[in-house]
Amino acid sequence: MTRVATTGGRALQYRIVGALALAIAIIALFVNVHVVAATFLVAYAAAVSVILGILATIMIAHLTTATWFGPLRWRALRALDALPVLAVLGVLILLAIPSLYPWVSAAPPSGVSRYLNVPFFIVRFIVCWAIWIGLAHALRSTMRLEGEGDIARATKRYRRISALGLILLGLTMTIAAFDWLMSLSPEWYSTIYGVYWFAGGLVGALSLLAVLASTGSGAGGTDSVHAIAKLLLTFILFWVYIGFSQYIVIWSGGIPREVTWYVPRTHGGWGGLAALLLFGNFAFPFLILLIEPLKRSRSVVAAVGVLLLALHYLDTFWLVMPGLVSITWWTIIVAAAALVVVAWITIAGPSLRRPRVWRNATRLPEGAS
């Protein structure tokens, strides 16, 4: 009885915080629409990348028959229920296109006008979301087949979906990164930008799984926690490698049009944030996760996961905000409100659906001959 009361009290607190954040966001709309649009884009892009990272992790687990993933598979699939909610929420991004993207009011650089236009932007947005939701639906329907006992057929279907799905996911996440984030500076481009967003999303997804594996009734065992810690270490290195590769290529080239994107992001307060990201999103967790006993500690891995989730948001903030909005205390308050609103909707939306647990679908299926 006490546990139920405690859970109900926490739910009420979350609703109050969400309502307060929503009220601040609505008030901010009447003060400065541009600030609300920019901060919403940061929170939205960060949330979407994490959920898509979970989608990628599920497909990788099926292709590699990752047995450690079994205890977490149902909770990971439940996280994918946020995709339709985020797709609907993305309508706000489409409404904010004139406020966010300079290529709407000013002619984009020569050669990209056929790509950077509002109708084609909307078409690409819809296609990306259709593919992501379609992949999530295909995985859930295969889990239903598995739950009915047809393990061999389900295993083969999982692998077909995952093999094709990872290719489609990589392509569509690259398109989304170019459209939603990189086109904020239409005069600048980087072919590795989409990979950087994808890498950050994978780190964020594994961080969320680290928290889920260490808490709640559906927590994974020591093997699951250890496996996630090792994967976190791998993808932290991947994230910093991609980021450094992009930076060193542009720095060594010394082309003014390319360097101008990094100038505001490596000086002043933004330079301090870049240093924080390098330390907190790479150096510190890297050193922690090198220590074998710490990699097997649920509390340590969960704490690292929470840290990396927070820094993933700040990384997205660092990508989007310089040159777009002046940073004031009001901007920070609105950004916090937008983050709470997006996080609350992302979490609360899937919880409205009644979970359906399949008896035979609690373990990752073994390879079928």
Contacts in CASP RR format, 6 or more apart in sequence:
PFRMAT RR
TARGET T0000
AUTHOR 0000-0000-0000
METHOD contacts of the structure
MODEL  1
MTRVATTGGRALQYRIVGALALAIAIIALFVNVHVVAATFLVAYAAAVSV
ILGILATIMIAHLTTATWFGPLRWRALRALDALPVLAVLGVLILLAIPSL
YPWVSAAPPSGVSRYLNVPFFIVRFIVCWAIWIGLAHALRSTMRLEGEGD
IARATKRYRRISALGLILLGLTMTIAAFDWLMSLSPEWYSTIYGVYWFAG
GLVGALSLLAVLASTGSGAGGTDSVHAIAKLLLTFILFWVYIGFSQYIVI
WSGGIPREVTWYVPRTHGGWGGLAALLLFGNFAFPFLILLIEPLKRSRSV
VAAVGVLLLALHYLDTFWLVMPGLVSITWWTIIVAAAALVVVAWITIAGP
SLRRPRVWRNATRLPEGAS
14 344 0 8 1.000
17 340 0 8 1.000
17 344 0 8 1.000
18 340 0 8 1.000
18 341 0 8 1.000
18 344 0 8 1.000
20 337 0 8 1.000
21 336 0 8 1.000
21 337 0 8 1.000
21 338 0 8 1.000
21 340 0 8 1.000
21 341 0 8 1.000
21 344 0 8 1.000
22 337 0 8 1.000
22 341 0 8 1.000
24 333 0 8 1.000
24 334 0 8 1.000
24 337 0 8 1.000
25 36 0 8 1.000
25 40 0 8 1.000
25 334 0 8 1.000
25 337 0 8 1.000
25 338 0 8 1.000
25 341 0 8 1.000
28 35 0 8 1.000
28 36 0 8 1.000
28 330 0 8 1.000
28 334 0 8 1.000
28 337 0 8 1.000
29 36 0 8 1.000
31 330 0 8 1.000
33 96 0 8 1.000
33 99 0 8 1.000
34 99 0 8 1.000
34 100 0 8 1.000
34 325 0 8 1.000
35 325 0 8 1.000
35 330 0 8 1.000
35 331 0 8 1.000
35 334 0 8 1.000
36 334 0 8 1.000
36 338 0 8 1.000
37 96 0 8 1.000
37 99 0 8 1.000
37 100 0 8 1.000
38 100 0 8 1.000
38 320 0 8 1.000
38 321 0 8 1.000
38 324 0 8 1.000
38 325 0 8 1.000
39 325 0 8 1.000
39 331 0 8 1.000
39 334 0 8 1.000
39 335 0 8 1.000
39 337 0 8 1.000
39 338 0 8 1.000
39 339 0 8 1.000
40 92 0 8 1.000
40 93 0 8 1.000
40 96 0 8 1.000
40 338 0 8 1.000
40 341 0 8 1.000
40 342 0 8 1.000
41 93 0 8 1.000
41 96 0 8 1.000
41 100 0 8 1.000
41 180 0 8 1.000
41 181 0 8 1.000
41 320 0 8 1.000
42 313 0 8 1.000
42 316 0 8 1.000
42 317 0 8 1.000
42 320 0 8 1.000
42 321 0 8 1.000
42 335 0 8 1.000
42 338 0 8 1.000
42 339 0 8 1.000
43 313 0 8 1.000
43 335 0 8 1.000
43 338 0 8 1.000
43 339 0 8 1.000
43 341 0 8 1.000
43 342 0 8 1.000
43 343 0 8 1.000
44 86 0 8 1.000
44 89 0 8 1.000
44 90 0 8 1.000
44 92 0 8 1.000
44 93 0 8 1.000
44 342 0 8 1.000
45 180 0 8 1.000
45 181 0 8 1.000
45 197 0 8 1.000
45 316 0 8 1.000
45 320 0 8 1.000
46 312 0 8 1.000
46 313 0 8 1.000
46 316 0 8 1.000
46 339 0 8 1.000
47 82 0 8 1.000
47 86 0 8 1.000
47 342 0 8 1.000
47 343 0 8 1.000
47 346 0 8 1.000
48 86 0 8 1.000
48 176 0 8 1.000
49 173 0 8 1.000
49 197 0 8 1.000
49 198 0 8 1.000
49 200 0 8 1.000
49 201 0 8 1.000
49 204 0 8 1.000
49 312 0 8 1.000
49 316 0 8 1.000
50 201 0 8 1.000
50 204 0 8 1.000
50 205 0 8 1.000
50 207 0 8 1.000
50 208 0 8 1.000
50 309 0 8 1.000
50 312 0 8 1.000
51 79 0 8 1.000
51 80 0 8 1.000
51 82 0 8 1.000
51 83 0 8 1.000
51 86 0 8 1.000
51 205 0 8 1.000
51 346 0 8 1.000
52 132 0 8 1.000
52 169 0 8 1.000
52 173 0 8 1.000
52 201 0 8 1.000
52 205 0 8 1.000
53 198 0 8 1.000
53 201 0 8 1.000
53 202 0 8 1.000
53 204 0 8 1.000
53 205 0 8 1.000
54 76 0 8 1.000
54 79 0 8 1.000
54 80 0 8 1.000
54 205 0 8 1.000
54 208 0 8 1.000
54 209 0 8 1.000
55 80 0 8 1.000
55 83 0 8 1.000
55 132 0 8 1.000
55 135 0 8 1.000
55 136 0 8 1.000
55 139 0 8 1.000
55 169 0 8 1.000
56 166 0 8 1.000
56 169 0 8 1.000
56 170 0 8 1.000
56 198 0 8 1.000
56 202 0 8 1.000
56 205 0 8 1.000
57 69 0 8 1.000
57 76 0 8 1.000
57 202 0 8 1.000
57 205 0 8 1.000
57 206 0 8 1.000
57 209 0 8 1.000
58 69 0 8 1.000
58 73 0 8 1.000
58 76 0 8 1.000
58 77 0 8 1.000
58 80 0 8 1.000
58 139 0 8 1.000
58 162 0 8 1.000
59 135 0 8 1.000
59 139 0 8 1.000
59 161 0 8 1.000
59 162 0 8 1.000
59 165 0 8 1.000
59 166 0 8 1.000
59 169 0 8 1.000
60 66 0 8 1.000
60 162 0 8 1.000
60 166 0 8 1.000
61 69 0 8 1.000
61 70 0 8 1.000
61 73 0 8 1.000
61 364 0 8 1.000
62 158 0 8 1.000
62 159 0 8 1.000
62 161 0 8 1.000
62 162 0 8 1.000
62 364 0 8 1.000
63 159 0 8 1.000
63 162 0 8 1.000
63 163 0 8 1.000
63 166 0 8 1.000
65 364 0 8 1.000
65 366 0 8 1.000
65 367 0 8 1.000
66 227 0 8 1.000
66 364 0 8 1.000
67 363 0 8 1.000
67 364 0 8 1.000
68 223 0 8 1.000
68 224 0 8 1.000
68 226 0 8 1.000
68 227 0 8 1.000
68 228 0 8 1.000
69 76 0 8 1.000
69 224 0 8 1.000
69 227 0 8 1.000
69 364 0 8 1.000
70 224 0 8 1.000
70 362 0 8 1.000
70 363 0 8 1.000
70 364 0 8 1.000
71 213 0 8 1.000
71 218 0 8 1.000
71 219 0 8 1.000
71 220 0 8 1.000
71 221 0 8 1.000
71 224 0 8 1.000
71 362 0 8 1.000
72 209 0 8 1.000
72 212 0 8 1.000
72 213 0 8 1.000
72 218 0 8 1.000
72 220 0 8 1.000
72 224 0 8 1.000
73 361 0 8 1.000
73 362 0 8 1.000
73 363 0 8 1.000
73 364 0 8 1.000
74 357 0 8 1.000
74 361 0 8 1.000
74 362 0 8 1.000
75 212 0 8 1.000
75 218 0 8 1.000
76 209 0 8 1.000
76 212 0 8 1.000
77 139 0 8 1.000
77 140 0 8 1.000
77 143 0 8 1.000
78 350 0 8 1.000
78 355 0 8 1.000
79 208 0 8 1.000
79 350 0 8 1.000
80 136 0 8 1.000
80 139 0 8 1.000
80 140 0 8 1.000
81 136 0 8 1.000
81 349 0 8 1.000
81 350 0 8 1.000
81 353 0 8 1.000
82 346 0 8 1.000
82 347 0 8 1.000
82 349 0 8 1.000
82 350 0 8 1.000
83 129 0 8 1.000
83 132 0 8 1.000
83 133 0 8 1.000
83 136 0 8 1.000
84 133 0 8 1.000
85 345 0 8 1.000
85 346 0 8 1.000
85 349 0 8 1.000
85 350 0 8 1.000
86 346 0 8 1.000
87 129 0 8 1.000
87 132 0 8 1.000
87 133 0 8 1.000
89 342 0 8 1.000
89 345 0 8 1.000
90 125 0 8 1.000
93 100 0 8 1.000
93 125 0 8 1.000
93 180 0 8 1.000
94 122 0 8 1.000
94 125 0 8 1.000
97 104 0 8 1.000
97 118 0 8 1.000
97 121 0 8 1.000
98 104 0 8 1.000
98 105 0 8 1.000
100 184 0 8 1.000
100 324 0 8 1.000
101 116 0 8 1.000
101 183 0 8 1.000
101 184 0 8 1.000
101 186 0 8 1.000
102 184 0 8 1.000
102 186 0 8 1.000
103 112 0 8 1.000
103 116 0 8 1.000
103 183 0 8 1.000
103 186 0 8 1.000
104 118 0 8 1.000
107 113 0 8 1.000
108 116 0 8 1.000
108 186 0 8 1.000
109 186 0 8 1.000
109 187 0 8 1.000
112 186 0 8 1.000
114 120 0 8 1.000
116 183 0 8 1.000
116 186 0 8 1.000
121 179 0 8 1.000
124 175 0 8 1.000
124 176 0 8 1.000
124 179 0 8 1.000
125 176 0 8 1.000
125 179 0 8 1.000
127 172 0 8 1.000
128 172 0 8 1.000
128 173 0 8 1.000
128 175 0 8 1.000
128 176 0 8 1.000
131 168 0 8 1.000
131 169 0 8 1.000
131 172 0 8 1.000
132 169 0 8 1.000
132 172 0 8 1.000
135 161 0 8 1.000
135 165 0 8 1.000
135 168 0 8 1.000
135 169 0 8 1.000
138 161 0 8 1.000
139 158 0 8 1.000
139 161 0 8 1.000
142 154 0 8 1.000
142 157 0 8 1.000
142 158 0 8 1.000
142 161 0 8 1.000
143 154 0 8 1.000
143 358 0 8 1.000
143 361 0 8 1.000
144 358 0 8 1.000
144 361 0 8 1.000
145 153 0 8 1.000
145 154 0 8 1.000
145 157 0 8 1.000
146 154 0 8 1.000
146 155 0 8 1.000
146 358 0 8 1.000
146 360 0 8 1.000
146 361 0 8 1.000
146 365 0 8 1.000
147 154 0 8 1.000
147 358 0 8 1.000
147 359 0 8 1.000
147 360 0 8 1.000
147 361 0 8 1.000
148 358 0 8 1.000
148 360 0 8 1.000
149 360 0 8 1.000
151 360 0 8 1.000
151 365 0 8 1.000
151 366 0 8 1.000
151 368 0 8 1.000
152 368 0 8 1.000
152 369 0 8 1.000
153 368 0 8 1.000
154 365 0 8 1.000
155 365 0 8 1.000
155 366 0 8 1.000
155 367 0 8 1.000
155 368 0 8 1.000
156 368 0 8 1.000
158 365 0 8 1.000
170 198 0 8 1.000
173 194 0 8 1.000
173 197 0 8 1.000
173 198 0 8 1.000
174 194 0 8 1.000
174 195 0 8 1.000
174 198 0 8 1.000
176 197 0 8 1.000
177 193 0 8 1.000
177 194 0 8 1.000
177 196 0 8 1.000
177 197 0 8 1.000
177 198 0 8 1.000
178 189 0 8 1.000
178 193 0 8 1.000
178 194 0 8 1.000
181 193 0 8 1.000
181 197 0 8 1.000
181 316 0 8 1.000
181 319 0 8 1.000
181 320 0 8 1.000
182 188 0 8 1.000
182 189 0 8 1.000
182 190 0 8 1.000
182 193 0 8 1.000
182 194 0 8 1.000
184 320 0 8 1.000
184 324 0 8 1.000
185 261 0 8 1.000
187 257 0 8 1.000
187 260 0 8 1.000
188 257 0 8 1.000
188 258 0 8 1.000
188 260 0 8 1.000
188 261 0 8 1.000
190 246 0 8 1.000
190 250 0 8 1.000
190 258 0 8 1.000
192 242 0 8 1.000
192 243 0 8 1.000
192 245 0 8 1.000
192 246 0 8 1.000
192 249 0 8 1.000
193 246 0 8 1.000
195 242 0 8 1.000
196 239 0 8 1.000
196 242 0 8 1.000
196 243 0 8 1.000
196 246 0 8 1.000
197 319 0 8 1.000
199 235 0 8 1.000
199 238 0 8 1.000
199 239 0 8 1.000
199 242 0 8 1.000
200 235 0 8 1.000
200 239 0 8 1.000
200 312 0 8 1.000
200 315 0 8 1.000
201 312 0 8 1.000
202 235 0 8 1.000
202 238 0 8 1.000
202 239 0 8 1.000
203 232 0 8 1.000
203 235 0 8 1.000
203 236 0 8 1.000
203 239 0 8 1.000
203 281 0 8 1.000
203 308 0 8 1.000
203 312 0 8 1.000
204 305 0 8 1.000
204 308 0 8 1.000
204 309 0 8 1.000
204 312 0 8 1.000
206 228 0 8 1.000
206 231 0 8 1.000
206 232 0 8 1.000
206 235 0 8 1.000
206 305 0 8 1.000
207 232 0 8 1.000
207 304 0 8 1.000
207 305 0 8 1.000
207 306 0 8 1.000
207 307 0 8 1.000
207 308 0 8 1.000
207 309 0 8 1.000
207 312 0 8 1.000
208 305 0 8 1.000
208 309 0 8 1.000
209 228 0 8 1.000
210 225 0 8 1.000
210 228 0 8 1.000
210 229 0 8 1.000
210 232 0 8 1.000
210 301 0 8 1.000
210 302 0 8 1.000
210 304 0 8 1.000
210 305 0 8 1.000
211 302 0 8 1.000
211 305 0 8 1.000
211 306 0 8 1.000
211 309 0 8 1.000
212 218 0 8 1.000
212 219 0 8 1.000
213 219 0 8 1.000
213 220 0 8 1.000
213 221 0 8 1.000
213 224 0 8 1.000
213 225 0 8 1.000
213 228 0 8 1.000
213 298 0 8 1.000
213 301 0 8 1.000
213 302 0 8 1.000
214 220 0 8 1.000
214 225 0 8 1.000
214 298 0 8 1.000
214 299 0 8 1.000
214 301 0 8 1.000
214 302 0 8 1.000
215 302 0 8 1.000
219 298 0 8 1.000
222 296 0 8 1.000
222 298 0 8 1.000
225 295 0 8 1.000
225 296 0 8 1.000
225 297 0 8 1.000
225 298 0 8 1.000
225 301 0 8 1.000
226 295 0 8 1.000
226 296 0 8 1.000
228 301 0 8 1.000
229 289 0 8 1.000
229 294 0 8 1.000
229 295 0 8 1.000
229 296 0 8 1.000
229 301 0 8 1.000
229 304 0 8 1.000
230 289 0 8 1.000
230 295 0 8 1.000
232 285 0 8 1.000
232 289 0 8 1.000
232 301 0 8 1.000
232 304 0 8 1.000
232 305 0 8 1.000
232 308 0 8 1.000
233 285 0 8 1.000
233 286 0 8 1.000
233 289 0 8 1.000
233 290 0 8 1.000
233 295 0 8 1.000
236 281 0 8 1.000
236 282 0 8 1.000
236 285 0 8 1.000
236 286 0 8 1.000
236 289 0 8 1.000
236 308 0 8 1.000
237 282 0 8 1.000
237 286 0 8 1.000
239 281 0 8 1.000
239 282 0 8 1.000
240 278 0 8 1.000
240 281 0 8 1.000
240 282 0 8 1.000
247 262 0 8 1.000
250 258 0 8 1.000
250 259 0 8 1.000
250 261 0 8 1.000
250 262 0 8 1.000
251 259 0 8 1.000
251 262 0 8 1.000
264 270 0 8 1.000
264 322 0 8 1.000
264 323 0 8 1.000
265 271 0 8 1.000
265 274 0 8 1.000
265 318 0 8 1.000
265 322 0 8 1.000
266 274 0 8 1.000
270 318 0 8 1.000
270 322 0 8 1.000
273 314 0 8 1.000
273 317 0 8 1.000
273 318 0 8 1.000
274 318 0 8 1.000
276 311 0 8 1.000
276 314 0 8 1.000
277 311 0 8 1.000
277 314 0 8 1.000
277 315 0 8 1.000
277 318 0 8 1.000
280 307 0 8 1.000
280 311 0 8 1.000
281 308 0 8 1.000
281 311 0 8 1.000
281 312 0 8 1.000
281 315 0 8 1.000
284 307 0 8 1.000
285 304 0 8 1.000
285 307 0 8 1.000
285 308 0 8 1.000
288 294 0 8 1.000
288 300 0 8 1.000
288 304 0 8 1.000
289 295 0 8 1.000
289 304 0 8 1.000
294 300 0 8 1.000
294 301 0 8 1.000
295 301 0 8 1.000
313 339 0 8 1.000
317 335 0 8 1.000
321 327 0 8 1.000
325 331 0 8 1.000
END
